């Protein structure tokens, strides 16, 4: 199976490889990036390498897909976006994403997530794309609403991070009939 490369005006969404270990570590070890991610920041480069292998295994086993996000004029990854909890039988998946804080507020997350959603609906033939977002993650909640997701409600005590239980919003975007 060939990994799809997606492009927007400013971004390339591509496969994440071992060469991206350092960039992935920088993003996934950053406290602000991981604050609303649902897992602890990475502590060492080997954890980043393991994360890359899990992304690759998810793709190879048809359980998900995760793209690295890079600016067209750069080689470094500035974040990732993709689908997990993929059910081809039920034609649904959940989307996840993160972006290095240096690139926040520039519309890049909207561009990357929008392109991934488009691919999910057209290229993967999904009928439903879900998203789980911490209530406190205002930017991500607003981003999903701008992209046409609907807020389906609150999942109480849904994610435990650093020993604290958090409520989350659940969002969905349905393919047009």
C-alpha positions, 0 to 999 in steps of 0.5 A: 500500500502506497502512503498518500502524500497530500498538499495544500497551498503552504503544506505537504502532508507526508509519511513520517520516517525515522529521519523525523525522529528529532522533529517528532521528539521536539513536538511531542516532548513540548509541555504546551503541545502535550497539555491537551493531548491525552498522554505525557510528554516524551522523555527521550528520543527512543520514545519518539522512535517508538511513536514513529513505529506505531504510526507506521504499524497503524498504517500497515495494519489499516488501523490508521494513518498519520501524516507529518506536516511540513512547510513546503519550503522546509524539511522539518516537521512542524506537527502531525495530523491523522486518523486513528481508531479506524474502522473500515467496516463502519467507515469511521475514524477519529482525527488527531493533530498537534502543531509546534507552538511556534506555528500556532495562530497562522491557520496552518492547523486548519489547513492541515486538518482540513486537507486530512478530513477531505482525504478521509471523506473522499480518499478513505470513503469515511462516513463519520470522522470523530474528534475528542477534545479537552474542554480547556483546549479552546483553539482546537474546539474552535478549529473543529467547529470552523471545519464543519464538525458538530459538537455532540456533547461532553464525555465526563472524566474521559481522559486521565492525564498526569493523574487528573481526570478531564472532561472532553467534547466529542465532535463529529463530521458526517459525509454528505449523503 
